[in-house]
Amino acid sequence: MRHPVSPGVRDPGGRATVLAIAQAALPAGARFPGAGTRTVDAVDRFFATLPPAAASAYRALLYGLDAAALVRHRRRFADLGNDERLGVLDAWRDGSVPRRLGLRALMTPLKIAHFDDPSVYQALGCVYDHRGKPEARPRFMTERSRGLGELDEDLALTCDVVVVGTGAGGAVVAKELAEAGAAVVLIEEGRYFDRSDFTGRAFDMQRMMYRSAGATFSVGNVGIPIPLGVTVGGSTTVNSGTCYRAPARILREWRDGLGLSEFSDEAMATLYDKVEAVLRVAPARMEHVGGVGRVIARGCDALGFRHTPLRRNAPDCDGKGVCVFGCPTDAKRSTNVSYVPLALRAGAELFHGARVERIIVEGGRAVGVVARTASARAGTARTLTVRARAVVVACGTIMTPVLLEQNRLCGGSGQLGRNLSIHPAAGCIGVFAEPITSYDAIPQGYAIEEVPDEGILFEGSSVPLEHTMSLMPFVGPRLVDLAERFDRLAPFGFLVEDTSRGRVRSVGGRPLITYVLNDRDVARLKRGIEILTRVFFAGGASEVLVPVHGFTQLADATDLARLERARIKASDLDLSAYHPLGTARMGRDPASSVVGPDHQAHDLP
């Protein structure tokens, strides 16, 4: 559905302010043109695809920037000279947490719109469009998968098992049960895309396959984006394909703390073997690890750290570098190309573009679901009712409690939506004199394995130019200089095993995620940044860009020592998260968990 655009972006005053921001923050470089009306037009088109509330929020930020300019210079932002404009923007960049977040919200669409340009990519020698060749789906896939909005009328079905969600949980359940002879119906809110739809363009793919265009985030003492896939395959379609087994100590904690004796090392190893065979998990090939892996390995060798290629589910990977926007060659065996087709081949049916709104409960049991068209044009809204002997809710950590809370189910223990862990992640960028060309390699292909017992997991992480620039706090010539040296930047990241916990609530059918990062996890994140910075310097970096307010650019060991001595707060960190878990916790005790060891809800069969 196309939404009206807020006048805060399109009206002459709003447009003039956006243009002034773009001209100051994104000037011409040696190879790149400066931002202008093309960039502003692209931002207009972006907001035209979003609900009016998004454009209204952007308008409020523009008013705030104008107010800051009036206080500082007694003129509106668009009436300032370029140096004065940069001064206002830099004051927000170096200011309070709300100002820093406001600047990021203002600049992110502008940066992406500006750098998402074929001519910019051509200047760097990057491939702009990675669209894969279309491939005919087998007959069983076309016959057994349908978009709900494509149906001529409402539909009612009966089956053995209805599975809500087609990601890492739901798709596997559907495949196993269908192969065992059960009649299975899969329901997915997102659409069923194939590789010809995957272009590698960050803006387009986020709008197409990410919940809220990638703008799902937690609120607390630091805002943390938590990107979620909403497509057949769920978040597996838009992740990097890394495949770790849970450490033995974690399985032991589950056994000892939650009474889950089923999670023995031996039992889990057998199950891991089975899944890894389907996904064809193997170490990343060195020829596709690229320059990032090369300099990380060199730095680790200099420091005596252990390092290795990551194990991944992409046996035929050719290093296109766009895994998180859908694999354009189907090399990554996300569930959209592995478990979902296997389930369909075994007789399961799939309805996509269908949002489950109601769980049918009769006689104290869940006996089915009601879904409606997720997004529909006038006259195409449809309702799907599926009655089943068993109902599987596999909407992921964020949306499962939303659906259950909406239906007032599974709340007896008071734990539904609680116990949220997200594995907060941070990334650093090493700046090198040598070519790195991270865009010609696996974006997450290498690992540092020196401190796993500290709860810090290092994994490479690179994304396209416009996305990388949107993550940087810089504006003006410094930003453009880094963009023009994109082929010399080596991004690398890590996540931490958090002791902080959050909560997911349903507010109008949408998730409200709250999460407060505690001091222990702040210290662990700081430790990860320090280790990674040392590896980069040992590998030959001339400087390291780190996600800590006040320490953004580290030029040498002296700067690093200054960071090591500093006390930092959660709000000083620039974080993201990709591994939410825990909101429908499993355990033997119905008073402290939502589901039992048999995966069945304590409150409701």
RODO-2510 file (C-alpha; in nm, 4 decimals, decimal comma):
residues 605
     n   res          X          Y          Z
     1     m     0,0000     0,0000     0,0000
     2     r     0,1292     0,3467    -0,0865
     3     h     0,0909     0,5964     0,1967
     4     p     0,0609     0,9744     0,1701
     5     v     0,3817     1,1612     0,2429
     6     s     0,4093     1,4040     0,5311
     7     p     0,4433     1,7651     0,4126
     8     g     0,7456     1,7891     0,6443
     9     v     0,9475     1,6222     0,3691
    10     r     0,7762     1,7486     0,0552
    11     d     0,6701     2,1034     0,1424
    12     p     0,9111     2,3794     0,0297
    13     g     1,0413     2,4485     0,3816
    14     g     1,0977     2,0845     0,4683
    15     r     1,2528     2,0092     0,1310
    16     a     1,4861     2,3099     0,1599
    17     t     1,6068     2,1883     0,5006
    18     v     1,6662     1,8346     0,3745
    19     l     1,8586     1,9731     0,0756
    20     a     2,0693     2,1955     0,3035
    21     i     2,1537     1,8989     0,5288
    22     a     2,2478     1,6896     0,2268
    23     q     2,4719     1,9594     0,0763
    24     a     2,6584     2,0140     0,4031
    25     a     2,6859     1,6534     0,5171
    26     l     2,7519     1,4943     0,1771
    27     p     2,9810     1,7294    -0,0205
    28     a     3,1610     1,6374    -0,3407
    29     g     3,4784     1,4346    -0,3105
    30     a     3,7611     1,3492    -0,5453
    31     r     3,5519     1,0791    -0,7125
    32     f     3,1974     1,1284    -0,5858
    33     p     2,9556     1,4084    -0,6730
    34     g     2,8015     1,6050    -0,3897
    35     a     2,4442     1,5471    -0,2767
    36     g     2,1715     1,7486    -0,4404
    37     t     1,8147     1,7267    -0,5554
    38     r     1,8598     1,3637    -0,6703
    39     t     1,9352     1,2652    -0,3116
    40     v     1,6367     1,4582    -0,1769
    41     d     1,4086     1,3044    -0,4417
    42     a     1,5255     0,9577    -0,3339
    43     v     1,4441     1,0390     0,0305
    44     d     1,0973     1,1558    -0,0808
    45     r     1,0416     0,8248    -0,2602
    46     f     1,1565     0,6348     0,0484
    47     f     0,9071     0,8057     0,2787
    48     a     0,6334     0,7522     0,0206
    49     t     0,6621     0,3775     0,0921
    50     l     0,6286     0,4148     0,4707
    51     p     0,3318     0,4938     0,6970
    52     p     0,2669     0,8679     0,7452
    53     a     0,3944     0,8459     1,1046
    54     a     0,7487     0,7865     0,9771
    55     a     0,7494     1,1030     0,7681
    56     s     0,5903     1,2966     1,0542
    57     a     0,8710     1,1864     1,2854
    58     y     1,1252     1,2992     1,0269
    59     r     0,9503     1,6345     1,0044
    60     a     0,9817     1,6729     1,3820
    61     l     1,3570     1,6189     1,3541
    62     l     1,3785     1,8832     1,0826
    63     y     1,1961     2,1276     1,3112
    64     g     1,4399     2,0413     1,5894
    65     l     1,7383     2,1105     1,3655
    66     d     1,5872     2,4415     1,2582
    67     a     1,5373     2,5323     1,6230
    68     a     1,9018     2,4516     1,6993
    69     a     2,0126     2,6730     1,4087
    70     l     1,7907     2,9589     1,5303
    71     v     1,9325     2,9359     1,8827
    72     r     2,2895     2,9234     1,7594
    73     h     2,2797     3,1611     1,4590
    74     r     1,9342     3,3277     1,4680
    75     r     1,8643     3,1887     1,1212
    76     r     1,6971     2,8762     0,9905
    77     f     1,9229     2,5884     0,8945
    78     a     1,8682     2,6298     0,5195
    79     d     1,9742     2,9968     0,5441
    80     l     2,3136     2,9203     0,6991
    81     g     2,6455     2,8996     0,5217
    82     n     2,7948     2,5566     0,4706
    83     d     3,0445     2,5833     0,7583
    84     e     2,7688     2,6977     0,9912
    85     r     2,5502     2,4063     0,8849
    86     l     2,8318     2,1619     0,9590
    87     g     2,8790     2,3253     1,2976
    88     v     2,5152     2,2601     1,3895
    89     l     2,5346     1,8997     1,2686
    90     d     2,8609     1,8390     1,4543
    91     a     2,7079     1,9830     1,7731
    92     w     2,4365     1,7174     1,7493
    93     r     2,6958     1,4481     1,6735
    94     d     2,8940     1,5387     1,9847
    95     g     2,5942     1,6212     2,2007
    96     s     2,3514     1,4385     2,4263
    97     v     2,2118     1,0931     2,3517
    98     p     1,8819     1,2309     2,2084
    99     r     2,0746     1,4651     1,9774
   100     r     2,3062     1,1871     1,8596
   101     l     2,0117     0,9585     1,7919
   102     g     1,8276     1,2435     1,6202
   103     l     2,1216     1,3080     1,3892
   104     r     2,1421     0,9402     1,3010
   105     a     1,7702     0,9304     1,2209
   106     l     1,8085     1,2411     1,0043
   107     m     2,1182     1,1213     0,8222
   108     t     2,0471     0,7515     0,7665
   109     p     1,7954     0,7943     0,4824
   110     l     2,0086     1,0711     0,3298
   111     k     2,3295     0,8679     0,3379
   112     i     2,1663     0,5586     0,1953
   113     a     1,9848     0,7564    -0,0738
   114     h     2,3051     0,9377    -0,1729
   115     f     2,5449     0,6422    -0,1848
   116     d     2,2907     0,4014    -0,3343
   117     d     2,3850     0,5182    -0,6820
   118     p     2,5234     0,3133    -0,9749
   119     s     2,7674     0,5913    -1,0661
   120     v     2,9103     0,5915    -0,7121
   121     y     2,9563     0,2166    -0,7256
   122     q     3,1174     0,2434    -1,0662
   123     a     3,3659     0,4986    -0,9315
   124     l     3,4725     0,2410    -0,6714
   125     g     3,4756    -0,0551    -0,9072
   126     c     3,1936    -0,2271    -0,7136
   127     v     2,9112    -0,4312    -0,8618
   128     y     2,5868    -0,2416    -0,8079
   129     d     2,3179    -0,4985    -0,8894
   130     h     2,3639    -0,8626    -0,7894
   131     r     2,0290    -0,9857    -0,9206
   132     g     2,0332    -1,3628    -0,9725
   133     k     1,8996    -1,5488    -1,2708
   134     p     1,5424    -1,6754    -1,2321
   135     e     1,5035    -2,0474    -1,1820
   136     a     1,1906    -2,2476    -1,2527
   137     r     1,0479    -2,3908    -0,9333
   138     p     0,9583    -2,7596    -0,9302
   139     r     0,5920    -2,8303    -0,9865
   140     f     0,5317    -2,9313    -0,6252
   141     m     0,6525    -2,5879    -0,5096
   142     t     0,4234    -2,3910    -0,7395
   143     e     0,1233    -2,6132    -0,6680
   144     r     0,1642    -2,6181    -0,2903
   145     s     0,2543    -2,2547    -0,2196
   146     r     0,0136    -1,9666    -0,2698
   147     g    -0,0087    -1,6024    -0,1746
   148     l    -0,3211    -1,5506     0,0348
   149     g    -0,4022    -1,2316    -0,1556
   150     e    -0,3994    -1,4283    -0,4815
   151     l    -0,6991    -1,6408    -0,3828
   152     d    -1,0400    -1,5663    -0,5343
   153     e    -1,2223    -1,6107    -0,2048
   154     d    -1,1788    -1,6881     0,1627
   155     l    -1,0581    -2,0394     0,2390
   156     a    -1,1093    -2,2932     0,5213
   157     l    -0,8876    -2,6010     0,5596
   158     t    -0,8400    -2,8929     0,7960
   159     c    -0,5038    -3,0599     0,8567
   160     d    -0,2979    -3,2430     1,1185
   161     v    -0,0574    -2,9587     1,2006
   162     v    -0,0611    -2,5868     1,1216
   163     v     0,2770    -2,4128     1,1582
   164     v     0,2938    -2,0338     1,1942
   165     g     0,6304    -1,9107     1,0641
   166     t     0,8783    -2,0469     0,8105
   167     g     1,2134    -1,9565     0,9679
   168     a     1,4684    -2,1652     1,1536
   169     g     1,1998    -2,3134     1,3797
   170     g     0,8820    -2,3472     1,1772
   171     a     1,0341    -2,4721     0,8530
   172     v     1,2228    -2,7519     1,0269
   173     v     0,9133    -2,8625     1,2204
   174     a     0,7071    -2,8627     0,8994
   175     k     0,9631    -3,0678     0,7058
   176     e     1,0066    -3,3293     0,9790
   177     l     0,6334    -3,3738     1,0365
   178     a     0,5442    -3,3772     0,6659
   179     e     0,8073    -3,6418     0,5989
   180     a     0,6618    -3,8428     0,8887
   181     g     0,3251    -3,8447     0,7082
   182     a     0,1397    -3,5598     0,8793
   183     a    -0,0751    -3,3209     0,6775
   184     v     0,0977    -2,9869     0,7378
   185     v    -0,0013    -2,6283     0,6523
   186     l     0,2634    -2,3540     0,6766
   187     i     0,1590    -1,9898     0,7174
   188     e     0,4010    -1,6994     0,6607
   189     e     0,3347    -1,3277     0,6969
   190     g     0,5994    -1,2318     0,4396
   191     r     0,6142    -1,3073     0,0704
   192     y     0,7886    -1,5941    -0,1063
   193     f     1,0749    -1,4440    -0,3054
   194     d     1,3199    -1,6225    -0,5295
   195     r     1,6765    -1,5362    -0,6164
   196     s     1,5767    -1,3178    -0,9122
   197     d     1,4184    -1,0802    -0,6587
   198     f     1,7425    -1,0410    -0,4610
   199     t     1,9367    -0,7428    -0,5950
   200     g     2,1734    -0,6830    -0,3046
   201     r     2,0463    -0,3246    -0,2772
   202     a     2,0183    -0,2512     0,0936
   203     f     1,7331     0,0014     0,0788
   204     d     1,5134    -0,2062    -0,1507
   205     m     1,5762    -0,5374     0,0221
   206     q     1,5134    -0,3976     0,3692
   207     r     1,1780    -0,2595     0,2622
   208     m     1,0920    -0,5883     0,0931
   209     m     1,2075    -0,8513     0,3424
   210     y     1,2651    -0,6887     0,6825
   211     r     0,9985    -0,6178     0,9410
   212     s     0,9313    -0,2421     0,9538
   213     a     1,1958    -0,1977     0,6809
   214     g     1,4624    -0,3005     0,9317
   215     a     1,3514    -0,0489     1,1942
   216     t     1,2736    -0,2924     1,4768
   217     f     1,4658    -0,1836     1,7860
   218     s     1,4731    -0,2000     2,1637
   219     v     1,4340     0,0980     2,3931
   220     g     1,6153     0,1377     2,7228
   221     n     1,9431     0,2937     2,8328
   222     v     2,0658     0,2460     2,4752
   223     g     1,8614     0,1997     2,1579
   224     i     1,9554    -0,1237     1,9800
   225     p     1,8310    -0,2150     1,6294
   226     i     1,7163    -0,5784     1,6066
   227     p     1,6584    -0,6491     1,2334
   228     l     1,4028    -0,9247     1,1663
   229     g     1,3203    -1,1007     0,8433
   230     v     0,9571    -1,1076     0,7322
   231     t     0,9634    -1,3373     0,4295
   232     v     0,9501    -1,7081     0,3571
   233     g     1,2595    -1,8308     0,5377
   234     g     1,2239    -1,5679     0,8095
   235     s     1,5515    -1,4197     0,9285
   236     t     1,7480    -1,7097     0,7775
   237     t     1,6872    -1,5529     0,4353
   238     v     1,8533    -1,2285     0,5450
   239     n     2,1340    -1,3469     0,7716
   240     s     2,4969    -1,4284     0,6940
   241     g     2,4684    -1,8061     0,7121
   242     t     2,7012    -1,8625     1,0086
   243     c     2,6340    -2,1948     1,1849
   244     y     2,7596    -2,2403     1,5410
   245     r     2,6674    -2,5221     1,7769
   246     a     2,5669    -2,4190     2,1280
   247     p     2,8652    -2,4634     2,3633
   248     a     2,8552    -2,7574     2,6046
   249     r     2,8509    -2,5178     2,9016
   250     i     2,5291    -2,3587     2,7731
   251     l     2,3600    -2,6980     2,7387
   252     r     2,4725    -2,7735     3,0932
   253     e     2,3165    -2,4490     3,2184
   254     w     1,9878    -2,5447     3,0518
   255     r     1,9976    -2,8888     3,2103
   256     d     2,0914    -2,7642     3,5562
   257     g     1,8958    -2,4401     3,5649
   258     l     1,5782    -2,5301     3,3771
   259     g     1,5598    -2,9065     3,4294
   260     l     1,6013    -2,9815     3,0584
   261     s     1,7736    -3,3186     3,0821
   262     e     1,6920    -3,3809     2,7156
   263     f     1,9649    -3,1358     2,6161
   264     s     2,2539    -3,3742     2,6648
   265     d     2,5700    -3,3274     2,4627
   266     e     2,5163    -3,6638     2,2925
   267     a     2,1513    -3,6057     2,1986
   268     m     2,2195    -3,2585     2,0656
   269     a     2,5212    -3,3744     1,8646
   270     t     2,2998    -3,6225     1,6792
   271     l     2,0458    -3,3509     1,5991
   272     y     2,3152    -3,1046     1,4938
   273     d     2,4612    -3,3652     1,2595
   274     k     2,1213    -3,4110     1,0962
   275     v     2,0563    -3,0395     1,0475
   276     e     2,4100    -2,9652     0,9275
   277     a     2,3765    -3,2388     0,6649
   278     v     2,0617    -3,0717     0,5253
   279     l     2,2257    -2,7284     0,5317
   280     r     2,5606    -2,8638     0,4065
   281     v     2,7530    -2,6769     0,6750
   282     a     3,1275    -2,6429     0,6142
   283     p     3,4087    -2,3928     0,6802
   284     a     3,4171    -2,0904     0,4510
   285     r     3,6623    -2,1325     0,1647
   286     m     3,9688    -1,9109     0,1966
   287     e     3,9410    -1,7759    -0,1578
   288     h     3,6108    -1,6130    -0,0551
   289     v     3,7190    -1,4864     0,2869
   290     g     3,8831    -1,1865     0,1183
   291     g     4,0923    -0,8990     0,2458
   292     v     3,9136    -0,8724     0,5806
   293     g     4,0029    -1,2312     0,6675
   294     r     4,3590    -1,1709     0,5462
   295     v     4,4296    -0,8753     0,7752
   296     i     4,2489    -1,0308     1,0724
   297     a     4,4577    -1,3474     1,0326
   298     r     4,7735    -1,1371     1,0070
   299     g     4,6888    -0,9424     1,3211
   300     c     4,5993    -1,2571     1,5126
   301     d     4,9254    -1,4240     1,4108
   302     a     5,1211    -1,1221     1,5347
   303     l     4,9428    -1,1410     1,8710
   304     g     4,9430    -1,5192     1,8987
   305     f     4,5613    -1,5390     1,8820
   306     r     4,3710    -1,8348     1,7401
   307     h     4,1685    -1,7670     1,4258
   308     t     3,9776    -1,9670     1,1674
   309     p     3,7238    -1,9475     0,8825
   310     l     3,3640    -1,9605     1,0042
   311     r     3,1377    -2,2601     0,9469
   312     r     2,8541    -2,1638     0,7147
   313     n     2,5515    -2,3085     0,5354
   314     a     2,6595    -2,1835     0,1906
   315     p     2,8523    -2,4638     0,0176
   316     d     2,8466    -2,3022    -0,3279
   317     c     2,9168    -1,9448    -0,2145
   318     d     3,0965    -1,7240    -0,4676
   319     g     3,1619    -1,4322    -0,2326
   320     k     2,9106    -1,1784    -0,3650
   321     g     2,9025    -1,0162    -0,0213
   322     v     2,5260    -0,9533    -0,0005
   323     c     2,4099    -1,2441     0,2188
   324     v     2,2013    -1,0252     0,4477
   325     f     1,9840    -0,9067     0,1591
   326     g     1,8955    -1,2483     0,0169
   327     c     2,1401    -1,4734    -0,1662
   328     p     2,1221    -1,4001    -0,5432
   329     t     2,2616    -1,7447    -0,6322
   330     d     2,0753    -1,9618    -0,3752
   331     a     2,4160    -2,0749    -0,2470
   332     k     2,3146    -1,9981     0,1120
   333     r     2,0861    -2,2770     0,2288
   334     s     1,8460    -2,0627     0,4271
   335     t     1,5132    -2,2322     0,4930
   336     n     1,3507    -2,0709     0,1884
   337     v     1,5716    -2,2930    -0,0323
   338     s     1,6187    -2,5905     0,2021
   339     y     1,3607    -2,6871     0,4635
   340     v     1,0571    -2,5155     0,3094
   341     p     1,0987    -2,6880    -0,0319
   342     l     1,1643    -3,0187     0,1479
   343     a     0,8410    -2,9727     0,3449
   344     l     0,6490    -2,8936     0,0264
   345     r     0,7977    -3,1926    -0,1524
   346     a     0,6745    -3,4104     0,1357
   347     g     0,3213    -3,2785     0,0894
   348     a     0,2989    -2,9684     0,3086
   349     e     0,1108    -2,6618     0,1854
   350     l     0,2318    -2,3023     0,2236
   351     f     0,0284    -1,9820     0,2361
   352     h     0,2423    -1,6665     0,2310
   353     g     0,1451    -1,3026     0,2656
   354     a    -0,0822    -1,4197     0,5495
   355     r    -0,0733    -1,2700     0,8992
   356     v    -0,2123    -1,4956     1,1729
   357     e    -0,4351    -1,2888     1,4014
   358     r    -0,6287    -1,5437     1,6031
   359     i    -0,5574    -1,8817     1,7580
   360     i    -0,8754    -2,0885     1,7822
   361     v    -0,9210    -2,2482     2,1246
   362     e    -1,1960    -2,5023     2,1931
   363     g    -1,2376    -2,7383     2,4844
   364     g    -0,9151    -2,6187     2,6443
   365     r    -0,7026    -2,6917     2,3368
   366     a    -0,5596    -2,4900     2,0491
   367     v    -0,7380    -2,6289     1,7429
   368     g    -0,6468    -2,3893     1,4639
   369     v    -0,5709    -2,0365     1,3487
   370     v    -0,7261    -1,7541     1,1503
   371     a    -0,5022    -1,5541     0,9156
   372     r    -0,5710    -1,2535     0,6994
   373     t    -0,3926    -1,0996     0,4063
   374     a    -0,0813    -0,9274     0,5416
   375     s    -0,0998    -0,6369     0,2959
   376     a    -0,3767    -0,6066     0,0447
   377     r    -0,5068    -0,3785    -0,2255
   378     a    -0,8758    -0,2975    -0,2305
   379     g    -1,0750    -0,6090    -0,3107
   380     t    -0,7931    -0,8581    -0,2488
   381     a    -0,8215    -0,9034     0,1297
   382     r    -0,8736    -1,2700     0,2144
   383     t    -0,9227    -1,4767     0,5295
   384     l    -0,7686    -1,8202     0,5816
   385     t    -0,9048    -2,0484     0,8551
   386     v    -0,7066    -2,3613     0,9320
   387     r    -0,8307    -2,6178     1,1840
   388     a    -0,5704    -2,8662     1,3021
   389     r    -0,4920    -3,1350     1,5590
   390     a    -0,1827    -2,9367     1,6618
   391     v    -0,0849    -2,5690     1,6388
   392     v     0,2835    -2,4689     1,6210
   393     v     0,3650    -2,1032     1,6864
   394     a     0,7136    -2,0313     1,5461
   395     c     0,7060    -1,6559     1,4839
   396     g     1,0476    -1,5958     1,6365
   397     t     1,1447    -1,4459     1,9694
   398     i     0,9916    -1,1043     1,9035
   399     m     0,6611    -1,1868     1,7344
   400     t     0,5674    -1,5107     1,9166
   401     p     0,4856    -1,3346     2,2462
   402     v     0,3026    -1,0625     2,0514
   403     l     0,0700    -1,3174     1,8904
   404     l     0,0158    -1,5117     2,2117
   405     e    -0,0430    -1,1978     2,4193
   406     q    -0,2904    -1,0669     2,1615
   407     n    -0,4844    -1,3909     2,2071
   408     r    -0,4444    -1,3859     2,5874
   409     l    -0,2740    -1,7234     2,5843
   410     c     0,0216    -1,8822     2,7683
   411     g     0,0521    -1,6069     3,0253
   412     g    -0,0036    -1,8152     3,3391
   413     s     0,3576    -1,8103     3,4552
   414     g     0,3998    -1,4382     3,3938
   415     q     0,7090    -1,5235     3,1867
   416     l     0,5690    -1,4771     2,8364
   417     g     0,7669    -1,1998     2,6659
   418     r     1,0210    -1,1843     2,9483
   419     n     1,3781    -1,3213     2,9704
   420     l     1,4719    -1,1543     2,6414
   421     s     1,8379    -1,1928     2,5534
   422     i     1,9681    -1,0370     2,2317
   423     h     2,3471    -1,0954     2,2185
   424     p     2,4368    -0,7257     2,1718
   425     a     2,6813    -0,6754     1,8868
   426     a     2,9392    -0,4097     1,8044
   427     g     3,1681    -0,3566     1,5082
   428     c     3,4951    -0,1803     1,4354
   429     i     3,6462    -0,0761     1,1032
   430     g     4,0161    -0,0924     1,0306
   431     v     4,1480     0,1596     0,7768
   432     f     4,4301     0,0184     0,5639
   433     a     4,6662     0,1353     0,2903
   434     e     4,6232    -0,1923     0,1004
   435     p     4,3102    -0,2927    -0,0939
   436     i     4,0600    -0,4861     0,1176
   437     t     3,7560    -0,4953    -0,1165
   438     s     3,5213    -0,6399     0,1445
   439     y     3,2464    -0,6318    -0,1183
   440     d     3,4190    -0,9150    -0,3083
   441     a     3,4077    -1,1595    -0,0187
   442     i     3,1843    -1,3365     0,2315
   443     p     3,0564    -1,0634     0,4635
   444     q     3,0872    -1,2889     0,7685
   445     g     3,3513    -1,5443     0,6820
   446     y     3,6229    -1,5353     0,9482
   447     a     3,6505    -1,5629     1,3282
   448     i     3,8866    -1,4819     1,6131
   449     e     3,8696    -1,7687     1,8631
   450     e     4,1000    -1,6458     2,1374
   451     v     3,8486    -1,5603     2,4119
   452     p     3,5343    -1,7753     2,3686
   453     d     3,5182    -1,8487     2,7422
   454     e     3,4772    -1,4762     2,8093
   455     g     3,1433    -1,4791     2,6284
   456     i     3,2713    -1,2775     2,3309
   457     l     3,2175    -1,4205     1,9824
   458     f     3,4116    -1,2486     1,7018
   459     e     3,2729    -1,2748     1,3485
   460     g     3,3465    -1,0707     1,0391
   461     s     3,0664    -0,8451     0,9230
   462     s     3,0560    -0,6264     0,6126
   463     v     2,7692    -0,4626     0,4279
   464     p     2,7383    -0,2505     0,1111
   465     l     2,8728     0,1047     0,0848
   466     e     2,5532     0,2943     0,1617
   467     h     2,4796     0,0784     0,4654
   468     t     2,8349     0,1159     0,5976
   469     m     2,8190     0,4930     0,5642
   470     s     2,4828     0,5048     0,7399
   471     l     2,6397     0,3334     1,0419
   472     m     2,9141     0,5952     1,0725
   473     p     2,8542     0,9044     1,2861
   474     f     3,0563     1,1338     1,0581
   475     v     2,9211     1,4055     0,8305
   476     g     3,0953     1,6318     0,5813
   477     p     3,4365     1,5829     0,4188
   478     r     3,5450     1,3154     0,6698
   479     l     3,2522     1,0935     0,5733
   480     v     3,3108     1,1389     0,2010
   481     d     3,6821     1,0675     0,2433
   482     l     3,6022     0,7343     0,4091
   483     a     3,3439     0,6523     0,1437
   484     e     3,5981     0,7106    -0,1317
   485     r     3,8333     0,4745     0,0517
   486     f     3,5667     0,2093     0,0911
   487     d     3,7891    -0,0462    -0,0800
   488     r     4,0476     0,0086     0,1986
   489     l     3,8083    -0,0419     0,4905
   490     a     3,8006    -0,3716     0,6823
   491     p     3,4866    -0,4102     0,8970
   492     f     3,4731    -0,6772     1,1672
   493     g     3,2292    -0,7419     1,4483
   494     f     3,1490    -0,9423     1,7560
   495     l     2,8625    -1,0215     1,9874
   496     v     2,8532    -1,0889     2,3597
   497     e     2,6719    -1,3412     2,5732
   498     d     2,4549    -1,0991     2,7671
   499     t     2,3445    -1,1193     3,1279
   500     s     2,1075    -0,8265     3,0697
   501     r     1,7454    -0,9169     3,0051
   502     g     1,4584    -0,7420     2,8330
   503     r     1,0917    -0,7848     2,7576
   504     v     0,8564    -0,7905     2,4578
   505     r     0,4999    -0,6604     2,4908
   506     s     0,2208    -0,6329     2,2360
   507     v     0,1078    -0,2751     2,1716
   508     g    -0,1575    -0,2573     1,9038
   509     g    -0,0322    -0,5816     1,7536
   510     r     0,3224    -0,4478     1,7268
   511     p     0,6167    -0,5367     1,9491
   512     l     0,7367    -0,2976     2,2168
   513     i     1,0854    -0,4169     2,3093
   514     t     1,2476    -0,2901     2,6280
   515     y     1,6037    -0,3822     2,7203
   516     v     1,8464    -0,2303     2,9701
   517     l     2,2148    -0,3065     2,9184
   518     n     2,3848    -0,3699     3,2521
   519     d     2,7377    -0,2687     3,3549
   520     r     2,8722    -0,6226     3,3215
   521     d     2,7703    -0,6394     2,9574
   522     v     2,8997    -0,2864     2,8905
   523     a     3,2384    -0,4004     3,0224
   524     r     3,2275    -0,7112     2,8043
   525     l     3,1468    -0,5039     2,4957
   526     k     3,4291    -0,2618     2,5776
   527     r     3,6657    -0,5566     2,6161
   528     g     3,5640    -0,6874     2,2728
   529     i     3,6264    -0,3479     2,1123
   530     e     3,9713    -0,3284     2,2730
   531     i     4,0704    -0,6784     2,1579
   532     l     3,9507    -0,6151     1,8032
   533     t     4,1326    -0,2814     1,7881
   534     r     4,4578    -0,4499     1,8935
   535     v     4,4117    -0,7111     1,6206
   536     f     4,3566    -0,4400     1,3588
   537     f     4,6646    -0,2430     1,4627
   538     a     4,8726    -0,5624     1,4690
   539     g     4,7423    -0,6364     1,1186
   540     g     4,8642    -0,3018     0,9849
   541     a     4,5672    -0,0648     1,0204
   542     s     4,6530     0,3052     1,0111
   543     e     4,3503     0,3834     1,2272
   544     v     4,0505     0,2038     1,3738
   545     l     3,6967     0,3404     1,3857
   546     v     3,5160     0,2216     1,6977
   547     p     3,1497     0,2523     1,8082
   548     v     3,2176     0,4424     2,1324
   549     h     3,1136     0,8051     2,1768
   550     g     3,4204     1,0191     2,2355
   551     f     3,6577     0,7554     2,0989
   552     t     3,5338     0,7218     1,7426
   553     q     3,8782     0,7329     1,5776
   554     l     4,1778     0,5570     1,7317
   555     a     4,5056     0,6384     1,5577
   556     d     4,7550     0,4363     1,7618
   557     a     4,8261     0,2458     2,0838
   558     t     4,8144     0,5687     2,2838
   559     d     4,4541     0,6290     2,1774
   560     l     4,3701     0,2681     2,2571
   561     a     4,5224     0,3022     2,6043
   562     r     4,3065     0,6105     2,6605
   563     l     3,9974     0,4042     2,5751
   564     e     4,1107     0,1207     2,8023
   565     r     4,1374     0,3616     3,0966
   566     a     3,8027     0,5252     3,0311
   567     r     3,4754     0,4435     3,2030
   568     i     3,1968     0,4243     2,9486
   569     k     2,8200     0,3985     2,9797
   570     a     2,5694     0,1969     2,7798
   571     s     2,4563     0,5167     2,6060
   572     d     2,8118     0,5712     2,4771
   573     l     2,7920     0,2560     2,2643
   574     d     2,6576     0,2149     1,9129
   575     l     2,5153    -0,1380     1,9016
   576     s     2,2930    -0,3743     1,7090
   577     a     2,1589    -0,7253     1,7762
   578     y     2,0694    -1,0249     1,5603
   579     h     2,0085    -1,3162     1,8010
   580     p     1,6956    -1,2482     2,0087
   581     l     1,5883    -1,5428     2,2250
   582     g     1,4162    -1,6393     2,5471
   583     t     1,0667    -1,4846     2,5416
   584     a     0,8785    -1,8183     2,5474
   585     r     1,1252    -1,9921     2,7761
   586     m     1,1350    -2,3696     2,7992
   587     g     1,1565    -2,5416     3,1376
   588     r     1,0079    -2,8162     3,3507
   589     d     0,8535    -2,5789     3,6058
   590     p     0,5260    -2,4229     3,4802
   591     a     0,5733    -2,1399     3,7290
   592     s     0,8947    -2,0167     3,5661
   593     s     0,8612    -2,1114     3,1979
   594     v     0,6163    -2,0942     2,9093
   595     v     0,6695    -2,4317     2,7385
   596     g     0,7791    -2,7729     2,8617
   597     p     1,0554    -3,0019     2,7348
   598     d     0,8091    -3,1467     2,4801
   599     h     0,7728    -2,7961     2,3283
   600     q     0,4090    -2,7812     2,4394
   601     a     0,2801    -2,4786     2,6295
   602     h     0,2217    -2,5470     2,9980
   603     d    -0,1065    -2,3520     2,9899
   604     l    -0,2585    -2,4781     2,6678
   605     p    -0,2097    -2,8011     2,4686
***
